[in-house]
Amino acid sequence: MRLVIIVAGILLVGCNPAGTSSTKQIASSSNEGSIAEAPSSADVALRAFYAGQDIEFPKASPGPALPASDKVITRIAFGSCQASWKPIPILDQVVADDPDLFIYLGDNIYGDERAGNALMPNLRQQYADLAALPEFRRLREQTPMMAMWDDHDYGLNDGGGDFAFKHFAEKVFLEFWNEPKDSIRRKRDGLYDAKLFGVDGQRVQIIMLDTRFFRSSPLVPTDERGAKGKERYLPSNDPNMTILGDAQWKWFEQQLQEPADIRFIVTSIQVLAADHGWESWREFTPQREKFFTTVEQSGAKGVVIISGDRHVAAFYEKKNSADYSLYEFTSSPLNMSFTNSPDEYDTFQVVDAVGVNNYGLIDVDWQGRKLIMQIKDIDGGVQRELQVPFSKIGL
């Protein structure tokens, strides 16, 4: 809260024609002695500040439209965690695989605003740098894309809904990805979105959840920093904490009622991972249980979670109380590898984790009735593969 108040105070100085440092009145004097009321909140002050600025928003090069609503999807690719200050050669391998759709899962740039500058110059510069990378342009120009953010393109490491500049970061995101002017994402808070592709019996739904804009803060800090399972945070049982917020939860429940055969649920942070202390749904125990309950009670079948964030890739499986499993495919990083041999294994993990730069690829084999999930490296090699018969996901 202190950060928000200080920022609001600074911005009000900039907005005040009289140049006074008072946050209690915008116009301190006139011939009539009129006094303008102070903004009702820091957000109101920020909106007024932005309205008075001439801001340049970087944009990605134009790309192909999303597949038609009746297009049968047979291949999707996805990835997360890429820095725009260095090459991302793995994107050329994605181009070579020619997916129907590429999904950016978040941390698509590293644009954290550490200096408290409301105009977020680092965020905008990182987007501009990404737009200029030849390999990104090649992917962009060939492959339809969907995108979600995580903390580093939100603007605050592990940030939640109390981030003062979240509305501006949202605006930068929408402008960069050339979100259509009539998009619902421009008309409501948060970036959550969903799309349907295909025909009856071969319909794919992509549900993208926003785990930043509404998320409760702060996370519960660890009592043993760096210890395995307690690396940064501890789980919270507080029922009042949220990840999605009420409106998005209601929307999510509605989306699960849409007719679809395969549902890919995109969440920037992991859901199934249960044993590490990095940011994930695990830190919000009631919300994680609500996720499982919501999916199960909806009756939705063919559900696969896709996540990023962790700088490792792996597959996870959780047995449902029904007669099928819930799978998660985590893919990270695209060019920010920290180790080639991650020391990580989780209760629900079904393969050894991959630490090298990677992207995810899922082939939907409608004829063979299975998903072929691959973790692929910078040379296009398959690091890990998991084949999931439709029968294992309730179909």
C-alpha positions in Angstrom: 0.0 0.0 0.0 2.9 2.4 0.7 4.2 2.0 -2.8 0.8 2.9 -4.3 0.4 6.0 -2.2 3.9 7.2 -3.0 3.5 6.6 -6.7 0.1 8.4 -6.6 1.7 11.3 -4.9 4.5 11.6 -7.5 2.1 11.4 -10.4 -0.2 14.0 -8.9 2.8 16.4 -8.8 3.3 15.8 -12.6 -0.4 16.3 -13.3 -0.8 19.5 -11.2 -0.5 22.6 -13.5 0.5 24.6 -10.5 3.4 22.2 -9.8 2.6 21.9 -6.1 3.5 18.7 -4.3 0.1 18.5 -2.5 -1.9 15.4 -3.2 -5.0 16.9 -1.5 -5.8 19.3 -4.3 -5.0 19.4 -8.0 -5.8 23.0 -8.7 -4.8 24.9 -5.6 -6.0 28.3 -6.6 -7.8 30.4 -9.1 -9.5 33.7 -9.2 -12.6 32.2 -7.7 -10.6 30.2 -5.2 -12.0 26.9 -6.4 -10.4 23.7 -5.3 -10.5 20.4 -7.2 -11.1 17.2 -5.1 -8.3 14.8 -4.8 -8.5 11.6 -6.9 -10.4 8.9 -5.1 -7.7 6.3 -5.5 -4.2 5.8 -6.9 -5.7 4.0 -9.9 -7.8 7.1 -10.7 -4.7 9.3 -10.4 -2.8 7.0 -12.7 -5.5 6.9 -15.3 -5.5 10.7 -15.3 -1.7 10.8 -15.6 -1.7 8.3 -18.5 -4.4 10.3 -20.3 -2.1 13.3 -20.4 0.9 11.4 -21.8 2.0 10.9 -25.4 3.0 7.2 -25.1 4.5 5.1 -27.8 3.4 1.4 -27.7 5.5 -1.2 -29.4 3.8 -3.6 -31.7 4.5 -7.1 -33.0 4.6 -7.4 -36.8 1.3 -8.4 -38.4 0.6 -12.2 -38.3 -1.9 -14.6 -39.8 -5.4 -14.6 -38.3 -6.4 -17.3 -35.9 -7.7 -20.5 -37.5 -11.3 -20.4 -38.6 -13.8 -21.5 -36.0 -14.5 -24.7 -38.1 -10.8 -25.5 -38.7 -9.9 -28.9 -37.2 -6.7 -28.5 -35.1 -4.2 -31.2 -35.3 -1.0 -29.6 -33.9 -0.3 -26.8 -31.3 3.0 -25.6 -30.0 3.7 -23.4 -27.0 6.4 -22.0 -24.8 7.4 -19.5 -22.1 10.2 -17.6 -20.5 12.1 -15.8 -23.3 14.4 -12.8 -22.9 14.3 -10.3 -25.8 17.8 -9.0 -25.2 19.3 -12.2 -26.8 18.5 -14.5 -29.7 15.7 -17.0 -29.5 16.9 -19.5 -32.1 14.4 -22.2 -30.9 11.6 -20.3 -32.6 12.9 -21.3 -36.0 12.3 -24.9 -34.9 8.8 -24.1 -34.0 8.4 -22.6 -37.5 9.7 -25.8 -39.0 7.1 -27.9 -37.1 4.4 -25.8 -38.7 1.8 -25.9 -35.9 -1.8 -24.7 -36.5 -1.4 -22.4 -33.5 1.4 -21.2 -31.2 0.6 -20.2 -27.6 2.8 -17.9 -25.6 2.2 -18.9 -22.0 3.7 -15.9 -20.3 7.1 -14.4 -19.4 7.2 -13.6 -23.1 9.6 -10.8 -22.2 11.3 -9.8 -19.0 10.0 -6.3 -18.5 9.9 -5.9 -14.7 9.5 -2.3 -13.5 11.9 -2.0 -10.6 12.3 1.8 -10.6 8.6 2.6 -9.9 8.2 4.4 -13.2 4.5 4.4 -14.1 5.3 4.6 -17.8 7.1 1.3 -17.5 9.9 2.1 -20.0 11.7 -1.3 -19.5 8.5 -3.2 -20.3 7.9 -1.3 -23.5 11.6 -1.5 -24.5 11.6 -5.3 -24.0 8.6 -5.6 -26.2 10.2 -3.4 -28.9 13.3 -5.6 -28.7 11.2 -8.7 -29.2 9.4 -7.2 -32.2 12.8 -6.6 -33.8 14.2 -10.1 -33.4 14.3 -11.8 -36.9 13.4 -15.2 -35.5 10.4 -13.8 -33.7 9.3 -12.0 -36.8 9.6 -15.3 -38.8 7.4 -17.1 -36.3 5.0 -14.3 -36.1 4.6 -14.0 -39.9 3.9 -17.7 -40.4 2.1 -18.9 -37.3 -1.2 -17.9 -35.8 -0.7 -16.9 -32.1 -2.5 -16.6 -28.8 -0.8 -15.0 -25.9 -1.1 -14.8 -22.1 1.1 -13.0 -19.6 2.9 -14.0 -16.5 4.7 -12.0 -13.9 7.6 -10.7 -16.0 5.4 -9.3 -18.8 3.0 -8.1 -16.1 5.8 -6.0 -14.7 6.4 -7.4 -11.2 8.2 -10.6 -10.2 5.6 -12.9 -8.6 3.2 -9.9 -8.7 -0.5 -10.0 -8.0 -3.6 -7.9 -8.2 -2.2 -5.1 -6.0 0.4 -4.1 -8.6 -0.1 -0.4 -9.1 0.6 -0.3 -12.9 -1.4 -3.4 -13.9 -3.9 -1.5 -16.1 -1.0 0.1 -18.0 0.8 -3.2 -18.4 -2.4 -4.6 -19.8 -2.7 -1.8 -22.3 0.9 -2.4 -23.4 0.2 -6.1 -23.8 -2.9 -5.6 -25.9 -1.2 -3.1 -28.1 1.8 -5.3 -28.7 -0.1 -8.4 -29.6 -2.4 -6.4 -31.9 -5.6 -7.3 -30.0 -8.6 -6.4 -32.2 -10.2 -3.1 -31.2 -13.6 -4.9 -30.6 -12.0 -7.7 -28.5 -13.7 -8.5 -25.2 -10.2 -8.3 -23.6 -10.2 -4.5 -24.3 -13.6 -4.2 -22.5 -13.0 -5.9 -19.2 -10.2 -6.2 -16.6 -7.9 -9.1 -17.0 -6.6 -10.9 -20.1 -8.5 -14.2 -19.7 -9.9 -15.5 -23.0 -11.2 -18.6 -24.8 -11.4 -19.8 -28.4 -13.1 -22.8 -30.0 -11.9 -24.5 -33.2 -13.2 -27.5 -35.2 -16.4 -29.4 -35.8 -18.5 -31.9 -33.7 -16.3 -34.8 -32.7 -13.1 -32.8 -33.4 -13.5 -29.6 -31.5 -10.7 -28.1 -29.5 -11.2 -25.4 -26.9 -8.4 -23.2 -25.7 -9.1 -21.6 -22.3 -6.5 -19.0 -21.1 -6.6 -18.1 -17.4 -5.2 -14.8 -16.1 -3.3 -15.7 -12.9 -2.0 -12.1 -12.3 -4.6 -9.3 -12.5 -6.9 -10.5 -9.7 -4.5 -12.6 -7.6 -4.3 -12.0 -3.9 -1.1 -10.8 -2.3 1.2 -11.3 -0.6 2.2 -14.9 -0.9 3.3 -16.6 2.3 7.1 -16.3 2.5 9.1 -19.4 3.3 10.6 -20.0 6.7 13.6 -21.8 5.2 14.7 -20.0 2.0 16.2 -22.4 -0.5 15.2 -25.6 1.2 13.7 -28.2 -1.1 9.9 -27.8 -1.1 10.2 -24.4 0.6 12.3 -22.5 -1.9 10.4 -19.2 -1.7 6.9 -19.7 -0.5 4.6 -21.8 1.6 1.0 -23.0 1.0 -1.8 -20.9 2.4 -5.1 -22.3 3.6 -6.7 -18.8 3.7 -10.1 -19.2 2.0 -10.3 -15.5 1.2 -7.2 -15.6 -1.1 -7.9 -15.9 -4.8 -6.0 -16.5 -8.0 -8.7 -15.8 -10.6 -11.1 -13.5 -8.8 -14.9 -13.9 -8.7 -15.7 -12.8 -12.2 -13.1 -14.9 -13.9 -14.1 -18.0 -11.8 -17.7 -17.6 -13.0 -16.5 -17.2 -16.6 -14.3 -20.3 -16.3 -17.2 -22.4 -15.1 -19.2 -21.2 -18.1 -16.4 -22.0 -20.5 -16.3 -25.6 -19.3 -19.9 -25.9 -20.4 -19.1 -25.0 -24.0 -19.3 -28.1 -26.3 -15.7 -29.3 -26.9 -13.8 -32.6 -27.2 -10.3 -31.5 -26.2 -9.9 -28.6 -23.7 -6.4 -27.1 -23.3 -6.5 -24.9 -20.1 -3.6 -22.4 -20.2 -2.3 -21.2 -16.8 1.0 -19.4 -16.6 1.8 -21.0 -13.3 1.7 -24.7 -12.5 -1.4 -26.4 -11.1 -0.5 -30.1 -10.4 3.0 -29.6 -9.1 2.8 -30.3 -5.4 6.3 -30.5 -3.9 8.2 -27.3 -4.7 8.1 -23.9 -3.1 8.2 -21.7 -6.1 5.1 -19.8 -7.1 2.2 -22.0 -8.3 -1.4 -22.9 -7.5 0.0 -24.9 -4.6 0.5 -21.7 -2.6 -3.3 -21.2 -2.7 -4.6 -24.5 -1.4 -8.3 -23.7 -1.4 -8.1 -22.2 -4.9 -6.2 -25.3 -6.2 -8.9 -27.6 -4.8 -11.5 -25.3 -6.3 -9.9 -25.8 -9.7 -10.0 -29.6 -9.4 -13.6 -29.4 -8.2 -14.7 -27.0 -10.9 -13.3 -29.1 -13.7 -14.7 -32.4 -12.3 -18.2 -31.1 -11.4 -18.5 -29.5 -14.9 -18.4 -32.9 -16.4 -15.8 -31.6 -18.9 -13.8 -34.4 -20.6 -10.5 -34.2 -22.5 -9.0 -31.6 -20.2 -5.2 -31.0 -20.4 -3.5 -28.2 -18.5 -0.7 -26.3 -20.2 1.7 -24.2 -18.1 5.1 -22.5 -18.2 7.1 -20.3 -15.7 9.4 -22.8 -14.1 12.5 -22.9 -16.4 12.0 -26.7 -16.6 9.6 -28.8 -18.7 7.8 -32.0 -17.6 4.5 -33.9 -17.8 2.3 -34.5 -14.8 -0.7 -36.7 -14.1 -3.3 -36.6 -11.4 -5.9 -39.4 -11.1 -9.4 -37.9 -11.1 -12.1 -39.4 -8.8 -13.8 -40.2 -12.1 -12.4 -42.9 -14.4 -9.8 -40.7 -16.1 -6.7 -38.5 -15.4 -6.0 -34.8 -15.4 -2.7 -34.1 -17.3 -0.5 -31.1 -17.2 2.3 -30.2 -19.7 4.8 -27.6 -18.5 7.1 -26.1 -21.1 9.8 -23.6 -20.1 12.1 -21.9 -21.0 12.5 -20.8 -24.7 15.9 -19.2 -24.2 16.4 -18.8 -20.4 17.7 -22.2 -19.4 19.4 -22.2 -15.9 20.5 -25.9 -15.9 20.8 -28.8 -18.2 20.1 -31.3 -15.4 17.3 -30.1 -13.1 17.1 -31.8 -9.8 13.4 -31.9 -9.6 10.8 -34.6 -9.2 7.2 -34.2 -8.1 4.5 -36.5 -6.7 2.5 -36.1 -9.9 5.5 -35.9 -12.3 5.7 -38.8 -14.9 9.0 -38.1 -16.6 12.3 -36.6 -15.6 12.3 -32.8 -15.9 14.0 -31.1 -18.9 16.2 -28.1 -18.2 17.5 -27.2 -21.6 15.7 -24.5 -23.7 12.6 -26.2 -25.0 9.1 -25.8 -26.4 6.0 -27.9 -26.2 4.3 -29.7 -29.1 1.0 -31.5 -29.0 -0.3 -33.5 -31.9 -4.0 -34.3 -31.8 -4.4 -37.7 -33.5 -8.1 -37.7 -34.2 -7.9 -41.0 -36.2 -5.8 -42.8 -33.6 -7.7 -41.1 -30.8 -4.7 -40.0 -28.8 -2.6 -37.0 -27.9 1.2 -37.1 -28.7 2.9 -34.7 -26.3 6.6 -33.8 -26.9 9.1 -31.6 -25.2 11.4 -30.5 -28.0 14.8 -28.8 -27.9 16.7 -26.2 -29.9 17.6 -28.7 -32.6 14.1 -30.0 -32.9 15.0 -33.2 -31.0 12.4 -34.8 -28.8 13.6 -34.7 -25.2 10.5 -36.4 -23.7 7.3 -37.8 -25.2 4.1 -38.9 -23.6 1.2 -40.5 -25.6 -2.1 -40.1 -24.0 -5.0 -42.2 -25.4 -8.3 -40.3 -25.5 -9.7 -42.9 -23.1 -7.3 -41.7 -20.4 -8.8 -38.2 -20.5 -12.4 -39.4 -20.4 -13.2 -39.6 -24.1 
